[in-house]
Amino acid sequence: MFVIGAGVSGLSSALALLRSGLTVTVYGADPPHRSTSAAAGALWGAHLVGRDERVDRWGAVTLDYFRELEADERTGVREIGGVEASLDGLPEPDPPERQAGLADLTKADPATLPAGYSTGWRYRAPVIAMPAYLDYLVDEVIGGGGVLQLGQPLRSLAQAEEISAAPVIVNCTGIGARELVPDDAIVPVRGQVVVVANPGLDEFFVGTLAEPGRIIYIFPHGATAVLGGTEQSGDASTRPDPVIAGQILDSCISVEPRLAQAPVLASRVGLRPVRPQVRLEARQLPSGRHVVHNYGHGGAGVTLSWGCAQDVRTEVASLLG
C-alpha cells in the first residue's frame, strides 16, 4: 500500500495496515516532526471537527488505544487531570460530547479556578507529547517492515500512481488534500503554540476567551509544556509570529504564574485541516486503481487517529477482497 502523508493520520493508517500483513510505503513531503501533527498540544478531544455518526466511535477507539499505550514510556502518552473553564461573563460551558468516556468528570469548584474564571469542568484525559509519539509511530512502522520515503509534494493522485504501483493509495495529506485531490471544502485554521521548560506543572488547563481566534491552553509533557494558542481560520502562514507568541505567553502566565520564569524552547505552527465532515471513504481512480481518503480531521487528528486507521484498514481489506 502507498500511504501519502507522514503525520499522525498517515503513520497510524500505515501501522494498522502493516499489522494486518500488508506491505506499506509512507510518502511524506515533510518529515513527521515538521507535520501539522508535530504542533499539536495534544489533549484528547474532538475539537474543530465536523460532526457525523462516526466521530464518537473513532474517538472512543482512540481513547482506549491511548490508555493501552500509556504503559509504554516511549509513546509520550499520559492520562492526567485538568480543567476546562470559561472567563467570567461568558456562558457556562456544558460538558462537551467529546468528554464521553473520560474519567472523573465533575463541575469545577470556582474557588479552585484561576482568577477571572468562575465556571468549568474537571476531568482526566490523555495528553500526548507529539514529538515522542511521532517517533514511536515511525519506529513501529519501520520495525514492522514499512518504508518511510520523503520527497517533493505530490501535485495529484495521478502523480502518486506514477511513483507507486500499489493497488490502493491511502490519502492522509491533511491540509495538503486541498491541492492534491483537489478539495476546496478544506479550510486551514492556523494554530500557533509556544513550548517551554515545564516549571513543575502536572495538570492541563483549557480556557475559553471572548476574543475570536484565541484560546488559552497549557499542556504539561514531563520536562516541557505546550502553551497555546490560536484558531485563525483561513490563515495558511506556517511562520511563527513573535507577537502572537508573546500574547500566548502573557495569557498563560495570567493563568499559571509559574510560567513567567520558564525558558522558551520553541514556537510551532500547524494548519488544522477543517472540513464540514471528515472524509474517510474509498473511491476508484480513472486508472482502475483505488484511493482511500482519510483527511479533514480539523483539530482532532490525534484524537481520531487510531479509530480512523482501523476504518482505513477495513476499507483496504474490502478493496483487496
C-alpha positions in Angstrom: 0.0 0.0 0.0 1.1 3.6 -0.6 0.2 6.0 2.2 0.6 9.7 1.4 1.2 11.8 4.5 3.7 11.3 7.4 1.7 12.9 10.1 -0.3 11.1 12.8 -3.1 10.0 10.4 -0.7 8.6 7.8 1.6 6.8 10.3 -1.4 5.4 12.2 -3.0 4.2 9.0 0.3 2.7 7.8 0.7 0.9 11.1 -2.8 -0.6 11.1 -2.2 -1.9 7.5 1.2 -3.3 8.4 -0.3 -5.2 11.4 -2.8 -6.8 9.0 0.1 -8.2 7.0 0.2 -5.8 4.1 3.3 -4.1 2.5 3.3 -0.4 3.1 5.3 2.6 2.0 4.6 6.0 3.7 5.4 9.0 1.4 5.8 12.4 3.1 6.6 15.8 1.6 7.7 16.7 5.2 9.3 14.5 7.9 6.9 13.7 10.8 8.5 16.4 13.0 7.6 19.1 10.5 4.0 17.9 10.0 0.9 19.7 11.4 0.7 16.8 13.9 4.0 17.9 15.5 2.5 21.2 16.5 -0.5 19.6 18.3 -0.9 20.1 22.1 -2.2 17.4 22.2 -5.2 16.8 24.5 -7.6 14.0 23.6 -10.9 15.7 22.4 -12.9 16.2 19.2 -12.0 19.8 18.6 -12.9 21.8 15.4 -14.1 18.7 13.6 -17.3 18.2 11.6 -19.8 16.0 13.3 -21.2 12.8 12.0 -22.1 9.5 13.5 -18.6 8.1 13.1 -16.7 10.7 15.1 -17.7 9.5 18.6 -16.8 5.9 17.6 -13.4 6.9 16.2 -12.6 9.0 19.3 -13.6 6.1 21.7 -11.5 3.6 19.8 -8.5 6.0 20.0 -9.1 6.8 23.7 -9.0 3.1 24.5 -5.8 2.7 22.4 -4.1 5.6 24.2 -4.9 4.1 27.5 -3.1 0.9 26.4 -0.1 2.9 25.2 0.3 4.7 28.5 2.2 1.8 29.9 4.9 2.3 27.3 7.0 5.4 28.1 8.3 5.6 24.5 4.8 6.7 23.3 4.7 10.0 25.3 1.0 9.2 26.2 -0.2 10.0 29.7 -3.6 10.4 31.2 -3.7 13.4 33.6 -6.3 15.6 35.3 -7.1 19.1 34.4 -9.8 21.7 33.9 -11.7 23.4 31.1 -13.1 26.8 32.1 -14.7 30.0 30.8 -13.9 33.6 31.6 -16.3 35.5 33.8 -19.2 36.8 31.8 -19.1 34.0 29.2 -21.7 31.2 29.2 -21.0 28.4 31.5 -19.5 25.5 29.4 -21.6 22.4 29.0 -19.8 19.1 29.4 -18.9 18.6 25.7 -19.9 15.5 23.9 -16.2 14.7 23.3 -15.8 14.0 27.0 -17.9 10.8 26.9 -15.8 8.1 28.3 -13.4 10.3 30.2 -12.7 9.8 33.8 -13.7 11.9 36.9 -15.9 14.4 35.1 -17.1 16.9 37.7 -18.1 20.5 37.8 -15.1 22.6 38.9 -15.2 24.4 42.3 -15.0 28.1 41.4 -12.5 28.6 44.3 -10.0 26.3 42.5 -10.1 28.1 39.2 -7.6 30.8 38.1 -8.5 34.5 38.7 -11.1 35.6 36.2 -12.7 32.2 35.7 -15.8 31.1 37.6 -17.2 28.1 35.8 -15.8 24.9 34.3 -15.3 21.2 34.3 -12.6 19.0 35.7 -11.8 15.6 34.2 -8.9 13.3 33.3 -7.8 12.8 29.7 -4.8 11.6 27.7 -2.2 14.2 26.7 0.2 13.2 24.0 3.7 14.5 23.7 3.7 14.6 19.9 7.5 14.6 19.1 7.8 11.4 21.2 4.6 9.9 19.8 5.6 10.5 16.2 9.0 8.9 16.9 7.1 5.9 18.4 4.9 5.6 15.3 7.9 5.8 12.9 9.7 3.2 14.9 6.7 0.9 14.8 6.2 1.4 11.1 9.8 0.8 10.2 10.1 -2.0 12.7 7.1 -3.6 11.2 8.7 -3.7 7.8 7.3 -0.4 6.4 9.2 2.1 4.4 9.3 5.9 5.0 10.0 7.8 1.8 10.4 11.6 1.7 10.2 13.7 -1.5 8.6 16.7 -3.2 5.0 17.4 -2.6 2.7 15.4 -4.9 0.6 17.5 -7.2 -2.1 15.0 -7.9 -3.2 11.4 -7.2 -2.2 10.6 -10.8 1.4 11.6 -9.9 1.2 9.2 -6.9 0.2 6.4 -9.2 3.3 7.2 -11.4 5.7 6.6 -8.5 3.9 3.7 -6.8 2.4 0.5 -8.3 0.4 -0.1 -5.1 -3.2 -1.3 -5.8 -4.5 1.1 -3.2 -3.3 4.7 -2.4 -4.2 6.0 1.1 -4.6 9.8 1.2 -3.7 11.2 4.6 -2.4 14.5 3.5 -4.4 16.7 5.8 -4.3 20.3 4.6 -2.4 19.1 1.5 -5.5 17.4 0.2 -6.8 20.8 -0.7 -4.4 20.8 -3.6 -3.8 17.0 -4.1 -7.4 15.9 -4.6 -8.2 18.8 -5.0 -10.8 19.6 -2.3 -11.9 23.2 -1.8 -14.0 22.2 1.2 -10.9 22.2 3.4 -10.1 25.4 5.2 -6.8 25.9 7.0 -7.2 27.0 10.7 -3.8 28.2 11.9 -2.6 27.1 15.3 0.5 28.5 17.0 2.0 27.2 20.2 4.9 28.0 22.4 7.0 25.2 24.0 8.6 26.0 27.4 10.5 24.1 30.0 7.9 22.8 32.5 8.2 24.6 35.8 6.5 21.7 37.6 3.0 21.6 36.2 1.1 18.3 36.2 -2.4 19.3 35.2 -3.8 20.6 31.9 -5.8 23.8 31.5 -8.1 24.9 28.7 -9.7 28.4 28.9 -12.3 29.9 26.6 -11.8 33.5 25.7 -14.2 36.1 24.3 -11.6 37.2 21.7 -12.2 35.4 18.3 -9.4 33.2 17.2 -7.9 32.9 20.6 -7.9 30.1 23.3 -5.7 29.5 26.3 -4.3 26.1 26.9 -1.5 24.6 29.0 -0.5 21.0 28.4 2.3 19.6 30.5 4.5 16.9 29.0 7.0 15.9 31.6 10.1 18.2 31.1 8.2 20.5 28.7 4.8 22.2 28.4 3.0 23.3 25.3 1.2 26.7 25.6 -1.4 28.0 23.2 -2.9 29.1 21.2 -4.7 30.4 18.1 -7.6 29.4 15.8 -7.0 31.6 12.8 -9.4 30.5 10.1 -8.2 30.9 6.5 -4.6 31.8 7.6 -2.1 29.5 5.9 1.1 31.0 7.2 3.4 28.5 8.9 5.9 31.0 10.1 5.7 31.6 13.9 4.7 35.2 14.7 6.7 36.6 17.6 3.9 39.0 18.6 1.4 36.1 18.9 4.0 34.1 20.8 4.2 37.0 23.3 0.4 37.1 23.6 0.3 33.3 24.2 2.9 33.6 27.0 1.2 36.5 28.7 -2.2 34.8 28.6 -0.8 31.5 30.0 1.2 33.3 32.7 -2.0 35.1 33.8 -3.4 31.6 34.5 -0.3 30.0 35.8 2.3 32.5 37.2 5.0 29.8 37.5 5.3 30.0 33.7 6.8 33.6 34.0 10.3 32.1 34.6 10.0 29.2 32.2 12.6 29.2 29.4 11.1 29.3 26.0 12.3 26.3 23.9 10.4 26.7 20.6 7.5 28.0 18.7 5.4 25.8 16.4 2.7 26.4 13.8 0.3 23.9 12.3 -2.6 24.2 9.9 -5.6 22.3 11.1 -7.4 20.8 8.0 -11.0 21.8 8.9 -13.8 20.4 6.7 -17.6 20.2 7.2 -17.1 16.4 7.6 -14.1 14.1 7.8 -13.6 12.4 4.5 -12.9 8.7 5.1 -14.1 6.7 2.1 -12.8 4.7 -0.9 -13.0 5.9 -4.5 -12.0 4.4 -7.8 -9.4 6.3 -9.8 -9.5 6.7 -13.6 -6.8 4.1 -13.9 -9.0 1.5 -12.2 -6.9 1.5 -9.0 -8.4 2.9 -5.8 -7.8 5.6 -3.2 -8.9 5.6 0.4 -9.2 9.1 1.6 -8.6 9.8 5.3 -8.4 13.6 5.9 -10.3 16.6 7.1 -9.9 15.9 10.9 -9.7 19.6 11.9 -8.2 19.9 15.3 -8.9 16.3 16.2 -6.4 14.4 14.1 -4.7 12.9 17.1 -8.0 12.2 18.9 -9.5 10.3 15.9 -6.2 8.8 14.6 -6.5 5.1 15.6 -10.2 4.8 15.1 -9.8 6.2 11.6 -6.8 4.0 10.9 -8.9 0.9 11.8 -11.5 2.0 9.2 -8.8 2.6 6.6 -7.7 -1.0 7.2 -11.3 -2.2 6.8 -11.7 -0.2 3.5 -8.4 -1.5 2.1 -9.3 -5.1 3.0 -12.6 -4.8 1.3 -11.0 -3.4 -1.9 -8.5 -6.3 -1.9 -11.2 -8.8 -1.4 
